[in-house]
Amino acid sequence: MRIAQRMESIPFSGIRKVFEEVIRREKAGERIIHLNIGRPDFDTPKNIKEAAKKALDEGKVHYGSNYGIMELREAIARKTERENRVSYDPASEIIVTVGANEGVLLAMMALLNPGDEVLIPDPVWLHYFYCARMAGAVPVSVPTKEENEFVPQIDDFRSLISPKTKMVVLTSPNNPTGTVAGKDALEALARLVQEKDLFVISDEIYEAMVYDGSRHISIATLSGMKQRTIIVNGFSKRYSMTGWRLGWIAADKDLVSAMIRIHQYTTVCATTFAQWGAVEALSGPQDEVQRMIEEFDRRRKLVFNALKEMPGVRVSAPKGAFYIFPNIQGTGKSCDELTGYLLDEAKIAVVPGSVFGKYGHGYLRISYANSYENLEKAMNNMLSALRKLL
Ligand SMILES: Cc1ncc(COP(=O)(O)O)c(C=O)c1O
């Protein structure tokens, strides 16, 4: 008996490897500070939990529409109109998914043929690479560089386009670099996408977490782009709902009509009572979200200021998400070696940049989704560990 060949190109997650090593050490009694986590460390706001509990008590426990409950699709359409300035018909242009993860898979399965190429700025959250492969397509890394603050450059996209290119992935704000793409970069990309007749997956899950006056712009709002863009978004980060597994895609109805058929035959619908919590998330008060973002900003400054002073480290201030991506080449160690060294010496868990694609070598991803006090301690430990080294 043999498993499918496609599994040869789909490894276990690199982040998971770090996580398993940390768990092993913690079981052995070590105290590790987690800077490796890709989720907010806050609880889901209470009003959202109450709404889901109420839905359970009211017996909203059955299958719902494949597209998601209408009340949630309407709330998503209102939010997208209000914040992103683009309109989607809740009846035919929105699907509630089991997280943004599912949204990416649906888009790739429904829109890519075997052998099609997908341009993916790298370093990035590698999910896109493996979803492309599951669809039989070929992911192509587009290098993003520190000197451009990791904003993908139009010439790099252009040089990698081939007759097989069918799709571009855009993640702004980005995981792991925290980069937010500005209007000029988006406009240049939009022109190229139209010239070459491509689709764009625009992953906007970190859109609310932007700092220093940066603004998130959805590429779908640019002229001629709505019909080519699949917006992927979700509740995990903004509302600290990673375990609820709820997200959405918004796209032109012809694209949705393809994607819904994959969704129908896989997940059927997202969990019904959880969707009622999500209605409250989008429609209820946003002050807890605001507080969470302010706290992330405070931590971002702490970690940035600490890293700036460390030997062997070069860093610029990230503009979005809750990650910082320092260059550690000056330490003389590879990112994988330094990750191990910091676990041993500083008792901190970070993720090596190599986990985020071939252009991530030489960097670390540090998540500041941890308390201010823990971050202070982690930065002190890291400084002492690097001083020992250099
Ligand atoms: C860029 C990006 N998109 C999507 C996700 C996953 O979102 P969800 O929990 O909604 O599946 C992550 C998780 O880390 C992410 O970094």
Ligand as a Chemical Component Dictionary entry (heavy atoms), coordinates in Angstrom:
data_LIG
# 
_chem_comp.id                   LIG 
_chem_comp.type                 NON-POLYMER 
_chem_comp.pdbx_formal_charge   0 
_chem_comp.three_letter_code    LIG 
# 
loop_
_chem_comp_atom.comp_id 
_chem_comp_atom.atom_id 
_chem_comp_atom.alt_atom_id 
_chem_comp_atom.type_symbol 
_chem_comp_atom.charge 
_chem_comp_atom.model_Cartn_x 
_chem_comp_atom.model_Cartn_y 
_chem_comp_atom.model_Cartn_z 
_chem_comp_atom.pdbx_ordinal 
LIG C1 C1 C 0 -1.144 35.289 6.408  1  
LIG C2 C2 C 0 -2.022 34.307 7.096  2  
LIG N1 N1 N 0 -3.202 33.999 6.552  3  
LIG C3 C3 C 0 -4.033 33.120 7.148  4  
LIG C4 C4 C 0 -3.690 32.497 8.342  5  
LIG C5 C5 C 0 -4.616 31.486 8.963  6  
LIG O1 O1 O 0 -5.839 32.007 9.227  7  
LIG P1 P1 P 0 -7.052 31.121 9.784  8  
LIG O2 O2 O 0 -6.816 30.862 11.221 9  
LIG O3 O3 O 0 -8.233 32.000 9.544  10 
LIG O4 O4 O 0 -7.108 29.875 8.969  11 
LIG C6 C6 C 0 -2.465 32.779 8.926  12 
LIG C7 C7 C 0 -2.068 32.113 10.185 13 
LIG O5 O5 O 0 -1.028 32.248 10.716 14 
LIG C8 C8 C 0 -1.621 33.719 8.303  15 
LIG O6 O6 O 0 -0.445 34.046 8.835  16 
# 
loop_
_chem_comp_bond.comp_id 
_chem_comp_bond.atom_id_1 
_chem_comp_bond.atom_id_2 
_chem_comp_bond.value_order 
_chem_comp_bond.pdbx_ordinal 
LIG C1 C2 SING 1  
LIG C2 N1 SING 2  
LIG C2 C8 DOUB 3  
LIG N1 C3 DOUB 4  
LIG C3 C4 SING 5  
LIG C4 C5 SING 6  
LIG C4 C6 DOUB 7  
LIG C5 O1 SING 8  
LIG O1 P1 SING 9  
LIG P1 O2 DOUB 10 
LIG P1 O3 SING 11 
LIG P1 O4 SING 12 
LIG C6 C7 SING 13 
LIG C6 C8 SING 14 
LIG C7 O5 DOUB 15 
LIG C8 O6 SING 16 
# 
